[in-house]
Every structure is written in C-alpha cells, then in structure tokens.
C-alpha cells in the first residue's frame, strides 16, 4: 500500500515537520530533512502495525515544501 507523508519546513522553529493523512498518529519533527526521513522510517512501521496489523509492506511517498523569503 502507498502512504503519502507531508514534510513542511517551519521557519520560526527551524525544523522540518512530518504529518500524514494516511497514517494516523504520525507527527514528527527534526532539525534536518535527512534526520526527519530517518525518524519516519522507524516510526511508520510501528504506527502501521498499531493501525492496520494486516499490512505486509508499504511504499512511502514524501512530499516536501519549503518557502524562503529573499531580499532583492
């Protein structure tokens, strides 16, 4: 099954935040993109086991968004 995970940069907190409409309970944050993806790889199997114990495999699709303001 395919699960979509949204990764959004929070400028005020200087962290990446992960959420998913497909995986109940998934809310994680980390200071770097790579660290967040690593945390997701460990958390998702546990959350899926709790929410859907009959799943045998999963595909994760990451959608990221980051906005920056620049001076012209």
N, CA, C and O atoms as a Tripos MOL2 file, in Angstrom:
@<TRIPOS>MOLECULE
protein
  288   287    72     0     0
PROTEIN
NO_CHARGES

@<TRIPOS>ATOM
      1 N           0.8370   -1.1830    0.0000 N.3       1 UNK1
      2 CA          0.0000    0.0000    0.0000 C.3       1 UNK1
      3 C           0.8820    1.2470    0.0000 C.2       1 UNK1
      4 O           1.9750    1.2390    0.5680 O.2       1 UNK1
      5 N           0.4070    2.3150   -0.6370 N.am      2 UNK2
      6 CA          1.1580    3.5590   -0.7240 C.3       2 UNK2
      7 C           0.6490    4.5640    0.3080 C.2       2 UNK2
      8 O          -0.5590    4.7570    0.4520 O.2       2 UNK2
      9 N           1.5680    5.1970    1.0170 N.am      3 UNK3
     10 CA          1.2440    6.2030    2.0250 C.3       3 UNK3
     11 C           1.9740    7.4930    1.6830 C.2       3 UNK3
     12 O           3.1640    7.4730    1.3660 O.2       3 UNK3
     13 N           1.2620    8.6140    1.7470 N.am      4 UNK4
     14 CA          1.8470    9.9130    1.4600 C.3       4 UNK4
     15 C           2.1900   10.6150    2.7670 C.2       4 UNK4
     16 O           1.3730   10.6840    3.6860 O.2       4 UNK4
     17 N           3.4090   11.1330    2.8320 N.am      5 UNK5
     18 CA          3.8830   11.8460    4.0180 C.3       5 UNK5
     19 C           4.2640   13.2590    3.6000 C.2       5 UNK5
     20 O           5.0420   13.4530    2.6650 O.2       5 UNK5
     21 N           3.7170   14.2260    4.2910 N.am      6 UNK6
     22 CA          3.9720   15.6410    4.0030 C.3       6 UNK6
     23 C           5.0890   16.1490    4.9140 C.2       6 UNK6
     24 O           5.0340   15.9880    6.1330 O.2       6 UNK6
     25 N           6.0940   16.7590    4.3070 N.am      7 UNK7
     26 CA          7.2240   17.3300    5.0390 C.3       7 UNK7
     27 C           7.2280   18.8330    4.8050 C.2       7 UNK7
     28 O           7.3630   19.2890    3.6690 O.2       7 UNK7
     29 N           7.0830   19.5980    5.8720 N.am      8 UNK8
     30 CA          6.9840   21.0490    5.7590 C.3       8 UNK8
     31 C           8.0300   21.6990    6.6560 C.2       8 UNK8
     32 O           8.2100   21.2970    7.8060 O.2       8 UNK8
     33 N           8.7150   22.7050    6.1220 N.am      9 UNK9
     34 CA          9.7180   23.4450    6.8830 C.3       9 UNK9
     35 C           9.0330   24.5410    7.6860 C.2       9 UNK9
     36 O           8.2590   25.3240    7.1340 O.2       9 UNK9
     37 N           9.3090   24.6030    8.9820 N.am     10 UNK10
     38 CA          8.7940   25.6530    9.8590 C.3      10 UNK10
     39 C           9.9200   26.6450   10.1070 C.2      10 UNK10
     40 O          10.8460   26.3610   10.8670 O.2      10 UNK10
     41 N           9.8450   27.8110    9.4660 N.am     11 UNK11
     42 CA         10.8940   28.8310    9.5930 C.3      11 UNK11
     43 C          11.0730   29.3240   11.0160 C.2      11 UNK11
     44 O          12.2010   29.5370   11.4620 O.2      11 UNK11
     45 N           9.9810   29.5080   11.7310 N.am     12 UNK12
     46 CA         10.0660   30.0450   13.0910 C.3      12 UNK12
     47 C          10.7790   29.0960   14.0440 C.2      12 UNK12
     48 O          11.5800   29.5290   14.8720 O.2      12 UNK12
     49 N          10.4890   27.7980   13.9290 N.am     13 UNK13
     50 CA         11.0960   26.8130   14.8180 C.3      13 UNK13
     51 C          12.3740   26.2110   14.2370 C.2      13 UNK13
     52 O          13.1130   25.5240   14.9430 O.2      13 UNK13
     53 N          12.6380   26.4630   12.9600 N.am     14 UNK14
     54 CA         13.7980   25.9020   12.2530 C.3      14 UNK14
     55 C          13.8230   24.3780   12.3080 C.2      14 UNK14
     56 O          14.8460   23.7670   12.6160 O.2      14 UNK14
     57 N          12.6750   23.7820   12.0030 N.am     15 UNK15
     58 CA         12.5720   22.3240   11.9640 C.3      15 UNK15
     59 C          11.7000   21.8880   10.7880 C.2      15 UNK15
     60 O          10.8440   22.6330   10.3110 O.2      15 UNK15
     61 N          11.9450   20.6630   10.3380 N.am     16 UNK16
     62 CA         11.0620   20.0040    9.3920 C.3      16 UNK16
     63 C          10.0010   19.2620   10.1950 C.2      16 UNK16
     64 O          10.3050   18.6710   11.2310 O.2      16 UNK16
     65 N           8.7560   19.2900    9.7180 N.am     17 UNK17
     66 CA          7.6480   18.6190   10.3870 C.3      17 UNK17
     67 C           7.0280   17.6260    9.4100 C.2      17 UNK17
     68 O           6.7870   17.9520    8.2470 O.2      17 UNK17
     69 N           6.7740   16.4090    9.8960 N.am     18 UNK18
     70 CA          6.1530   15.3690    9.0780 C.3      18 UNK18
     71 C           4.7670   15.0510    9.6180 C.2      18 UNK18
     72 O           4.5810   14.8520   10.8190 O.2      18 UNK18
     73 N           3.7910   15.0060    8.7020 N.am     19 UNK19
     74 CA          2.4360   14.5750    9.0350 C.3      19 UNK19
     75 C           1.9160   13.7360    7.8750 C.2      19 UNK19
     76 O           2.4810   13.7410    6.7810 O.2      19 UNK19
     77 N           0.8360   13.0200    8.1320 N.am     20 UNK20
     78 CA          0.2410   12.2160    7.0750 C.3      20 UNK20
     79 C          -1.2340   11.9990    7.3580 C.2      20 UNK20
     80 O          -1.6210   11.6270    8.4650 O.2      20 UNK20
     81 N          -2.0480   12.2350    6.3430 N.am     21 UNK21
     82 CA         -3.4680   11.9120    6.4480 C.3      21 UNK21
     83 C          -3.6790   10.4020    6.3610 C.2      21 UNK21
     84 O          -4.7090    9.8910    6.8000 O.2      21 UNK21
     85 N          -2.7080    9.6910    5.7970 N.am     22 UNK22
     86 CA         -2.8100    8.2450    5.5870 C.3      22 UNK22
     87 C          -2.3730    7.4190    6.7950 C.2      22 UNK22
     88 O          -2.7440    6.2520    6.9170 O.2      22 UNK22
     89 N          -1.5860    8.0210    7.6850 N.am     23 UNK23
     90 CA         -1.0350    7.2860    8.8290 C.3      23 UNK23
     91 C          -1.4270    8.0180   10.1110 C.2      23 UNK23
     92 O          -0.7530    8.9670   10.5120 O.2      23 UNK23
     93 N          -2.5020    7.5880   10.7520 N.am     24 UNK24
     94 CA         -2.9340    8.2490   11.9910 C.3      24 UNK24
     95 C          -1.8260    8.2350   13.0490 C.2      24 UNK24
     96 O          -1.1720    7.2170   13.2780 O.2      24 UNK24
     97 N          -1.6390    9.3880   13.6820 N.am     25 UNK25
     98 CA         -0.6480    9.4880   14.7470 C.3      25 UNK25
     99 C           0.7280    9.9330   14.3060 C.2      25 UNK25
    100 O           1.5960   10.1650   15.1470 O.2      25 UNK25
    101 N           0.9530   10.0590   12.9960 N.am     26 UNK26
    102 CA          2.2800   10.4600   12.5330 C.3      26 UNK26
    103 C           2.4370   11.9730   12.6220 C.2      26 UNK26
    104 O           1.8590   12.7120   11.8250 O.2      26 UNK26
    105 N           3.2090   12.4220   13.5820 N.am     27 UNK27
    106 CA          3.5930   13.8220   13.7320 C.3      27 UNK27
    107 C           5.0050   13.7920   14.3180 C.2      27 UNK27
    108 O           5.2030   13.4580   15.4860 O.2      27 UNK27
    109 N           5.9740   14.1460   13.4860 N.am     28 UNK28
    110 CA          7.3790   14.1330   13.9020 C.3      28 UNK28
    111 C           8.0360   15.4280   13.4670 C.2      28 UNK28
    112 O           7.5570   16.1050   12.5570 O.2      28 UNK28
    113 N           9.1340   15.7680   14.1220 N.am     29 UNK29
    114 CA          9.9240   16.9200   13.6910 C.3      29 UNK29
    115 C          11.4020   16.6360   13.8880 C.2      29 UNK29
    116 O          11.7920   15.8200   14.7240 O.2      29 UNK29
    117 N          12.2210   17.3310   13.0970 N.am     30 UNK30
    118 CA         13.6790   17.2070   13.2080 C.3      30 UNK30
    119 C          14.3110   18.4470   12.5910 C.2      30 UNK30
    120 O          13.6890   19.1450   11.7900 O.2      30 UNK30
    121 N          15.5460   18.7050   12.9720 N.am     31 UNK31
    122 CA         16.2690   19.8760   12.5060 C.3      31 UNK31
    123 C          16.7780   19.7770   11.0860 C.2      31 UNK31
    124 O          17.1210   20.7940   10.4820 O.2      31 UNK31
    125 N          16.8360   18.5630   10.5330 N.am     32 UNK32
    126 CA         17.2730   18.4130    9.1480 C.3      32 UNK32
    127 C          16.3300   17.4640    8.4120 C.2      32 UNK32
    128 O          15.6660   16.6210    9.0140 O.2      32 UNK32
    129 N          16.2940   17.6280    7.1100 N.am     33 UNK33
    130 CA         15.4390   16.7950    6.2640 C.3      33 UNK33
    131 C          15.8160   15.3280    6.4110 C.2      33 UNK33
    132 O          14.9510   14.4780    6.6200 O.2      33 UNK33
    133 N          17.1170   15.0290    6.3000 N.am     34 UNK34
    134 CA         17.5740   13.6390    6.3730 C.3      34 UNK34
    135 C          17.2760   13.0060    7.7250 C.2      34 UNK34
    136 O          16.9020   11.8340    7.7910 O.2      34 UNK34
    137 N          17.4350   13.7630    8.7980 N.am     35 UNK35
    138 CA         17.1320   13.2330   10.1300 C.3      35 UNK35
    139 C          15.6520   12.9170   10.2680 C.2      35 UNK35
    140 O          15.2760   11.9330   10.9050 O.2      35 UNK35
    141 N          14.8140   13.7530    9.6720 N.am     36 UNK36
    142 CA         13.3730   13.5060    9.7430 C.3      36 UNK36
    143 C          12.9920   12.2580    8.9580 C.2      36 UNK36
    144 O          12.2020   11.4450    9.4380 O.2      36 UNK36
    145 N          13.5360   12.0980    7.7760 N.am     37 UNK37
    146 CA         13.2420   10.8980    6.9830 C.3      37 UNK37
    147 C          13.6740    9.6420    7.7430 C.2      37 UNK37
    148 O          12.9710    8.6310    7.7190 O.2      37 UNK37
    149 N          14.8000    9.6990    8.4010 N.am     38 UNK38
    150 CA         15.2730    8.5520    9.1940 C.3      38 UNK38
    151 C          14.3080    8.2530   10.3370 C.2      38 UNK38
    152 O          14.0020    7.0870   10.5870 O.2      38 UNK38
    153 N          13.8270    9.2660   11.0290 N.am     39 UNK39
    154 CA         12.8580    9.0750   12.1160 C.3      39 UNK39
    155 C          11.5650    8.4650   11.5810 C.2      39 UNK39
    156 O          10.9620    7.6040   12.2210 O.2      39 UNK39
    157 N          11.1450    8.9220   10.3990 N.am     40 UNK40
    158 CA          9.9280    8.3990    9.7790 C.3      40 UNK40
    159 C          10.0830    6.9130    9.4790 C.2      40 UNK40
    160 O           9.1560    6.1350    9.7060 O.2      40 UNK40
    161 N          11.2400    6.5160    8.9740 N.am     41 UNK41
    162 CA         11.4790    5.1010    8.6360 C.3      41 UNK41
    163 C          11.3380    4.1910    9.8510 C.2      41 UNK41
    164 O          10.9570    3.0290    9.7060 O.2      41 UNK41
    165 N          11.6360    4.6930   11.0340 N.am     42 UNK42
    166 CA         11.4830    3.8880   12.2470 C.3      42 UNK42
    167 C          10.0700    3.9510   12.8060 C.2      42 UNK42
    168 O           9.5660    2.9560   13.3270 O.2      42 UNK42
    169 N           9.4210    5.1140   12.7040 N.am     43 UNK43
    170 CA          8.1040    5.3010   13.3180 C.3      43 UNK43
    171 C           6.9690    4.6790   12.5020 C.2      43 UNK43
    172 O           6.0350    4.1170   13.0750 O.2      43 UNK43
    173 N           7.0380    4.7720   11.1870 N.am     44 UNK44
    174 CA          5.9240    4.3240   10.3470 C.3      44 UNK44
    175 C           5.5860    2.8460   10.5380 C.2      44 UNK44
    176 O           4.4070    2.5310   10.6970 O.2      44 UNK44
    177 N           6.5400    1.9310   10.5310 N.am     45 UNK45
    178 CA          6.1560    0.5250   10.7300 C.3      45 UNK45
    179 C           5.4010    0.2910   12.0460 C.2      45 UNK45
    180 O           4.4540   -0.4940   12.0880 O.2      45 UNK45
    181 N           5.8190    0.9690   13.1080 N.am     46 UNK46
    182 CA          5.1260    0.8170   14.3920 C.3      46 UNK46
    183 C           3.7110    1.3700   14.3230 C.2      46 UNK46
    184 O           2.7730    0.7380   14.8070 O.2      46 UNK46
    185 N           3.5490    2.5500   13.7220 N.am     47 UNK47
    186 CA          2.2200    3.1420   13.6030 C.3      47 UNK47
    187 C           1.3130    2.3040   12.7130 C.2      47 UNK47
    188 O           0.1340    2.1310   13.0200 O.2      47 UNK47
    189 N           1.8470    1.7850   11.6180 N.am     48 UNK48
    190 CA          1.0380    0.9440   10.7360 C.3      48 UNK48
    191 C           0.6230   -0.3450   11.4280 C.2      48 UNK48
    192 O          -0.4980   -0.8180   11.2400 O.2      48 UNK48
    193 N           1.5090   -0.9120   12.2200 N.am     49 UNK49
    194 CA          1.1790   -2.1310   12.9620 C.3      49 UNK49
    195 C           0.0430   -1.8570   13.9480 C.2      49 UNK49
    196 O          -0.8480   -2.6890   14.1200 O.2      49 UNK49
    197 N           0.0760   -0.6990   14.5910 N.am     50 UNK50
    198 CA         -0.9850   -0.3350   15.5300 C.3      50 UNK50
    199 C          -2.3120   -0.0640   14.8220 C.2      50 UNK50
    200 O          -3.3730   -0.4280   15.3290 O.2      50 UNK50
    201 N          -2.2520    0.5750   13.6500 N.am     51 UNK51
    202 CA         -3.4610    0.9810   12.9360 C.3      51 UNK51
    203 C          -3.9970   -0.0770   11.9770 C.2      51 UNK51
    204 O          -5.2110   -0.1980   11.8170 O.2      51 UNK51
    205 N          -3.1240   -0.8370   11.3430 N.am     52 UNK52
    206 CA         -3.5220   -1.8350   10.3430 C.3      52 UNK52
    207 C          -2.6220   -3.0510   10.4620 C.2      52 UNK52
    208 O          -1.6910   -3.1950    9.6700 O.2      52 UNK52
    209 N          -2.8660   -3.9280   11.4210 N.am     53 UNK53
    210 CA         -1.9400   -5.0330   11.6720 C.3      53 UNK53
    211 C          -1.7890   -6.0360   10.5330 C.2      53 UNK53
    212 O          -0.8750   -6.8600   10.5730 O.2      53 UNK53
    213 N          -2.6440   -5.9960    9.5290 N.am     54 UNK54
    214 CA         -2.5810   -6.9820    8.4370 C.3      54 UNK54
    215 C          -1.7050   -6.5400    7.2730 C.2      54 UNK54
    216 O          -1.5520   -7.2960    6.3140 O.2      54 UNK54
    217 N          -1.1240   -5.3440    7.3210 N.am     55 UNK55
    218 CA         -0.2530   -4.8760    6.2340 C.3      55 UNK55
    219 C           1.0680   -5.6300    6.2570 C.2      55 UNK55
    220 O           1.6380   -5.8790    7.3190 O.2      55 UNK55
    221 N           1.5500   -5.9930    5.0580 N.am     56 UNK56
    222 CA          2.8290   -6.6940    4.9860 C.3      56 UNK56
    223 C           3.9300   -5.8320    4.3850 C.2      56 UNK56
    224 O           5.1120   -6.0830    4.6210 O.2      56 UNK56
    225 N           3.5530   -4.8190    3.6110 N.am     57 UNK57
    226 CA          4.5590   -3.9210    3.0420 C.3      57 UNK57
    227 C           3.9170   -2.5560    2.7840 C.2      57 UNK57
    228 O           2.6950   -2.4200    2.7200 O.2      57 UNK57
    229 N           4.7800   -1.5590    2.6400 N.am     58 UNK58
    230 CA          4.2950   -0.2010    2.4110 C.3      58 UNK58
    231 C           5.2740    0.5580    1.5380 C.2      58 UNK58
    232 O           6.4820    0.3300    1.5960 O.2      58 UNK58
    233 N           4.7490    1.4530    0.7360 N.am     59 UNK59
    234 CA          5.5500    2.3810   -0.0490 C.3      59 UNK59
    235 C           5.2720    3.7740    0.4900 C.2      59 UNK59
    236 O           4.1170    4.1770    0.6340 O.2      59 UNK59
    237 N           6.3360    4.5040    0.7880 N.am     60 UNK60
    238 CA          6.1950    5.8540    1.3150 C.3      60 UNK60
    239 C           6.5200    6.8670    0.2250 C.2      60 UNK60
    240 O           7.5590    6.7790   -0.4280 O.2      60 UNK60
    241 N           5.6180    7.8320    0.0350 N.am     61 UNK61
    242 CA          5.8310    8.9290   -0.8940 C.3      61 UNK61
    243 C           5.9830   10.1900   -0.0680 C.2      61 UNK61
    244 O           5.0940   10.5370    0.7090 O.2      61 UNK61
    245 N           7.1130   10.8850   -0.2320 N.am     62 UNK62
    246 CA          7.4050   12.0880    0.5350 C.3      62 UNK62
    247 C           7.1330   13.3210   -0.3290 C.2      62 UNK62
    248 O           7.6590   13.4470   -1.4340 O.2      62 UNK62
    249 N           6.3050   14.2220    0.1910 N.am     63 UNK63
    250 CA          6.0460   15.4990   -0.4620 C.3      63 UNK63
    251 C           6.6050   16.5880    0.4400 C.2      63 UNK63
    252 O           6.1880   16.7170    1.5910 O.2      63 UNK63
    253 N           7.5440   17.3700   -0.0740 N.am     64 UNK64
    254 CA          8.1640   18.3890    0.7780 C.3      64 UNK64
    255 C           7.8380   19.7880    0.2790 C.2      64 UNK64
    256 O           7.6430   20.0230   -0.9140 O.2      64 UNK64
    257 N           7.7880   20.7090    1.2390 N.am     65 UNK65
    258 CA          7.5220   22.1110    0.9310 C.3      65 UNK65
    259 C           8.3830   22.9840    1.8320 C.2      65 UNK65
    260 O           8.4120   22.8170    3.0510 O.2      65 UNK65
    261 N           9.0760   23.9110    1.2010 N.am     66 UNK66
    262 CA          9.8820   24.8700    1.9680 C.3      66 UNK66
    263 C           9.8510   26.2000    1.2440 C.2      66 UNK66
    264 O          10.1390   26.2730    0.0490 O.2      66 UNK66
    265 N           9.5040   27.2420    1.9620 N.am     67 UNK67
    266 CA          9.4790   28.5780    1.3720 C.3      67 UNK67
    267 C          10.5020   29.4380    2.0850 C.2      67 UNK67
    268 O          10.6620   29.3680    3.3040 O.2      67 UNK67
    269 N          11.1900   30.2480    1.3010 N.am     68 UNK68
    270 CA         12.1840   31.1780    1.8320 C.3      68 UNK68
    271 C          11.9030   32.5680    1.2680 C.2      68 UNK68
    272 O          11.5480   32.7050    0.0970 O.2      68 UNK68
    273 N          12.0600   33.5880    2.0920 N.am     69 UNK69
    274 CA         11.9400   34.9730    1.6290 C.3      69 UNK69
    275 C          13.3520   35.4890    1.3570 C.2      69 UNK69
    276 O          14.2460   35.3330    2.1880 O.2      69 UNK69
    277 N          13.5420   36.0950    0.2100 N.am     70 UNK70
    278 CA         14.8620   36.6280   -0.1420 C.3      70 UNK70
    279 C          14.7610   38.1270   -0.4030 C.2      70 UNK70
    280 O          13.7110   38.6290   -0.8040 O.2      70 UNK70
    281 N          15.8410   38.8180   -0.1760 N.am     71 UNK71
    282 CA         15.8970   40.2600   -0.4490 C.3      71 UNK71
    283 C          16.3160   40.4700   -1.8980 C.2      71 UNK71
    284 O          17.1920   39.7730   -2.4110 O.2      71 UNK71
    285 N          15.6870   41.4270   -2.5420 N.am     72 UNK72
    286 CA         16.0300   41.7440   -3.9450 C.3      72 UNK72
    287 C          16.7790   43.0390   -4.0370 C.2      72 UNK72
    288 O          17.1470   43.4630   -5.1330 O.2      72 UNK72
@<TRIPOS>BOND
     1     1     2 1
     2     2     3 1
     3     3     4 2
     4     3     5 am
     5     5     6 1
     6     6     7 1
     7     7     8 2
     8     7     9 am
     9     9    10 1
    10    10    11 1
    11    11    12 2
    12    11    13 am
    13    13    14 1
    14    14    15 1
    15    15    16 2
    16    15    17 am
    17    17    18 1
    18    18    19 1
    19    19    20 2
    20    19    21 am
    21    21    22 1
    22    22    23 1
    23    23    24 2
    24    23    25 am
    25    25    26 1
    26    26    27 1
    27    27    28 2
    28    27    29 am
    29    29    30 1
    30    30    31 1
    31    31    32 2
    32    31    33 am
    33    33    34 1
    34    34    35 1
    35    35    36 2
    36    35    37 am
    37    37    38 1
    38    38    39 1
    39    39    40 2
    40    39    41 am
    41    41    42 1
    42    42    43 1
    43    43    44 2
    44    43    45 am
    45    45    46 1
    46    46    47 1
    47    47    48 2
    48    47    49 am
    49    49    50 1
    50    50    51 1
    51    51    52 2
    52    51    53 am
    53    53    54 1
    54    54    55 1
    55    55    56 2
    56    55    57 am
    57    57    58 1
    58    58    59 1
    59    59    60 2
    60    59    61 am
    61    61    62 1
    62    62    63 1
    63    63    64 2
    64    63    65 am
    65    65    66 1
    66    66    67 1
    67    67    68 2
    68    67    69 am
    69    69    70 1
    70    70    71 1
    71    71    72 2
    72    71    73 am
    73    73    74 1
    74    74    75 1
    75    75    76 2
    76    75    77 am
    77    77    78 1
    78    78    79 1
    79    79    80 2
    80    79    81 am
    81    81    82 1
    82    82    83 1
    83    83    84 2
    84    83    85 am
    85    85    86 1
    86    86    87 1
    87    87    88 2
    88    87    89 am
    89    89    90 1
    90    90    91 1
    91    91    92 2
    92    91    93 am
    93    93    94 1
    94    94    95 1
    95    95    96 2
    96    95    97 am
    97    97    98 1
    98    98    99 1
    99    99   100 2
   100    99   101 am
   101   101   102 1
   102   102   103 1
   103   103   104 2
   104   103   105 am
   105   105   106 1
   106   106   107 1
   107   107   108 2
   108   107   109 am
   109   109   110 1
   110   110   111 1
   111   111   112 2
   112   111   113 am
   113   113   114 1
   114   114   115 1
   115   115   116 2
   116   115   117 am
   117   117   118 1
   118   118   119 1
   119   119   120 2
   120   119   121 am
   121   121   122 1
   122   122   123 1
   123   123   124 2
   124   123   125 am
   125   125   126 1
   126   126   127 1
   127   127   128 2
   128   127   129 am
   129   129   130 1
   130   130   131 1
   131   131   132 2
   132   131   133 am
   133   133   134 1
   134   134   135 1
   135   135   136 2
   136   135   137 am
   137   137   138 1
   138   138   139 1
   139   139   140 2
   140   139   141 am
   141   141   142 1
   142   142   143 1
   143   143   144 2
   144   143   145 am
   145   145   146 1
   146   146   147 1
   147   147   148 2
   148   147   149 am
   149   149   150 1
   150   150   151 1
   151   151   152 2
   152   151   153 am
   153   153   154 1
   154   154   155 1
   155   155   156 2
   156   155   157 am
   157   157   158 1
   158   158   159 1
   159   159   160 2
   160   159   161 am
   161   161   162 1
   162   162   163 1
   163   163   164 2
   164   163   165 am
   165   165   166 1
   166   166   167 1
   167   167   168 2
   168   167   169 am
   169   169   170 1
   170   170   171 1
   171   171   172 2
   172   171   173 am
   173   173   174 1
   174   174   175 1
   175   175   176 2
   176   175   177 am
   177   177   178 1
   178   178   179 1
   179   179   180 2
   180   179   181 am
   181   181   182 1
   182   182   183 1
   183   183   184 2
   184   183   185 am
   185   185   186 1
   186   186   187 1
   187   187   188 2
   188   187   189 am
   189   189   190 1
   190   190   191 1
   191   191   192 2
   192   191   193 am
   193   193   194 1
   194   194   195 1
   195   195   196 2
   196   195   197 am
   197   197   198 1
   198   198   199 1
   199   199   200 2
   200   199   201 am
   201   201   202 1
   202   202   203 1
   203   203   204 2
   204   203   205 am
   205   205   206 1
   206   206   207 1
   207   207   208 2
   208   207   209 am
   209   209   210 1
   210   210   211 1
   211   211   212 2
   212   211   213 am
   213   213   214 1
   214   214   215 1
   215   215   216 2
   216   215   217 am
   217   217   218 1
   218   218   219 1
   219   219   220 2
   220   219   221 am
   221   221   222 1
   222   222   223 1
   223   223   224 2
   224   223   225 am
   225   225   226 1
   226   226   227 1
   227   227   228 2
   228   227   229 am
   229   229   230 1
   230   230   231 1
   231   231   232 2
   232   231   233 am
   233   233   234 1
   234   234   235 1
   235   235   236 2
   236   235   237 am
   237   237   238 1
   238   238   239 1
   239   239   240 2
   240   239   241 am
   241   241   242 1
   242   242   243 1
   243   243   244 2
   244   243   245 am
   245   245   246 1
   246   246   247 1
   247   247   248 2
   248   247   249 am
   249   249   250 1
   250   250   251 1
   251   251   252 2
   252   251   253 am
   253   253   254 1
   254   254   255 1
   255   255   256 2
   256   255   257 am
   257   257   258 1
   258   258   259 1
   259   259   260 2
   260   259   261 am
   261   261   262 1
   262   262   263 1
   263   263   264 2
   264   263   265 am
   265   265   266 1
   266   266   267 1
   267   267   268 2
   268   267   269 am
   269   269   270 1
   270   270   271 1
   271   271   272 2
   272   271   273 am
   273   273   274 1
   274   274   275 1
   275   275   276 2
   276   275   277 am
   277   277   278 1
   278   278   279 1
   279   279   280 2
   280   279   281 am
   281   281   282 1
   282   282   283 1
   283   283   284 2
   284   283   285 am
   285   285   286 1
   286   286   287 1
   287   287   288 2
@<TRIPOS>SUBSTRUCTURE
     1 UNK1         2 RESIDUE 1 A UNK
     2 UNK2         6 RESIDUE 1 A UNK
     3 UNK3        10 RESIDUE 1 A UNK
     4 UNK4        14 RESIDUE 1 A UNK
     5 UNK5        18 RESIDUE 1 A UNK
     6 UNK6        22 RESIDUE 1 A UNK
     7 UNK7        26 RESIDUE 1 A UNK
     8 UNK8        30 RESIDUE 1 A UNK
     9 UNK9        34 RESIDUE 1 A UNK
    10 UNK10       38 RESIDUE 1 A UNK
    11 UNK11       42 RESIDUE 1 A UNK
    12 UNK12       46 RESIDUE 1 A UNK
    13 UNK13       50 RESIDUE 1 A UNK
    14 UNK14       54 RESIDUE 1 A UNK
    15 UNK15       58 RESIDUE 1 A UNK
    16 UNK16       62 RESIDUE 1 A UNK
    17 UNK17       66 RESIDUE 1 A UNK
    18 UNK18       70 RESIDUE 1 A UNK
    19 UNK19       74 RESIDUE 1 A UNK
    20 UNK20       78 RESIDUE 1 A UNK
    21 UNK21       82 RESIDUE 1 A UNK
    22 UNK22       86 RESIDUE 1 A UNK
    23 UNK23       90 RESIDUE 1 A UNK
    24 UNK24       94 RESIDUE 1 A UNK
    25 UNK25       98 RESIDUE 1 A UNK
    26 UNK26      102 RESIDUE 1 A UNK
    27 UNK27      106 RESIDUE 1 A UNK
    28 UNK28      110 RESIDUE 1 A UNK
    29 UNK29      114 RESIDUE 1 A UNK
    30 UNK30      118 RESIDUE 1 A UNK
    31 UNK31      122 RESIDUE 1 A UNK
    32 UNK32      126 RESIDUE 1 A UNK
    33 UNK33      130 RESIDUE 1 A UNK
    34 UNK34      134 RESIDUE 1 A UNK
    35 UNK35      138 RESIDUE 1 A UNK
    36 UNK36      142 RESIDUE 1 A UNK
    37 UNK37      146 RESIDUE 1 A UNK
    38 UNK38      150 RESIDUE 1 A UNK
    39 UNK39      154 RESIDUE 1 A UNK
    40 UNK40      158 RESIDUE 1 A UNK
    41 UNK41      162 RESIDUE 1 A UNK
    42 UNK42      166 RESIDUE 1 A UNK
    43 UNK43      170 RESIDUE 1 A UNK
    44 UNK44      174 RESIDUE 1 A UNK
    45 UNK45      178 RESIDUE 1 A UNK
    46 UNK46      182 RESIDUE 1 A UNK
    47 UNK47      186 RESIDUE 1 A UNK
    48 UNK48      190 RESIDUE 1 A UNK
    49 UNK49      194 RESIDUE 1 A UNK
    50 UNK50      198 RESIDUE 1 A UNK
    51 UNK51      202 RESIDUE 1 A UNK
    52 UNK52      206 RESIDUE 1 A UNK
    53 UNK53      210 RESIDUE 1 A UNK
    54 UNK54      214 RESIDUE 1 A UNK
    55 UNK55      218 RESIDUE 1 A UNK
    56 UNK56      222 RESIDUE 1 A UNK
    57 UNK57      226 RESIDUE 1 A UNK
    58 UNK58      230 RESIDUE 1 A UNK
    59 UNK59      234 RESIDUE 1 A UNK
    60 UNK60      238 RESIDUE 1 A UNK
    61 UNK61      242 RESIDUE 1 A UNK
    62 UNK62      246 RESIDUE 1 A UNK
    63 UNK63      250 RESIDUE 1 A UNK
    64 UNK64      254 RESIDUE 1 A UNK
    65 UNK65      258 RESIDUE 1 A UNK
    66 UNK66      262 RESIDUE 1 A UNK
    67 UNK67      266 RESIDUE 1 A UNK
    68 UNK68      270 RESIDUE 1 A UNK
    69 UNK69      274 RESIDUE 1 A UNK
    70 UNK70      278 RESIDUE 1 A UNK
    71 UNK71      282 RESIDUE 1 A UNK
    72 UNK72      286 RESIDUE 1 A UNK
